[in-house]
């Protein structure tokens, strides 16, 4: 792997690690938002998704079981795009734009994570 790929991999990994840590450091706010979005067992959902983000990010950073790490991240990103950022259900135009941006970001990050498998010597 070249140094450009390595830098990209580290930046991507740190983004997911930061997001996972944020799930725990901002637990109450995340739990309230998750509850507002109608997710069952919001507290458990925040913990599980925080662990998915941390595990996926650490997997990408260390190169250990990247296939599993990317799998965790893709499941999280696609599920949260459709469950948490369902812009098509929002009436307020400003909120709709924000949710649509978050939806598109999650889908784009899922695609980037999948592309990572192409440029790494990944294993499950």
PEWO-V886693 format. One record per backbone hydrogen bond with DSSP energy under -0.5 kcal/mol. CO is the residue of the C=O (numbers start at 0). NH is the residue of the N-H. Records with the same first field share a line. If there is no record, write none. Layout:
CO->NH / NH
This chain:
1->5
2->6
3->7
4->8
5->9
6->10
7->11
8->12
9->13
10->14
11->15
12->16
13->17
14->18
15->19
16->20
17->21
18->22
19->23
20->23 / 24
21->25
23->26
25->29
26->30
27->31
28->32
29->33
30->34
31->35
32->36
33->38
34->37
40->44
41->45
42->46
43->47
44->48
45->49
46->50
47->51
48->52
49->53
50->54
51->55
52->56
53->57
54->58
55->59
56->60
57->61
58->62 / 63
62->64
64->68
65->69
66->70
67->71
68->72
69->73
70->74
71->75
72->76
73->77
74->78
75->79
76->80
77->81
78->82
79->83 / 84
80->84
84->86
85->88
86->89
91->95
92->96
93->97
94->98
95->99
96->100
97->101
98->102
99->103
100->104
101->105
102->106
103->107
104->108
105->109
106->110
107->111
108->112
109->113
110->114
111->115
112->116
113->116 / 117
114->117 / 118
115->118 / 119
119->121
122->66 / 67
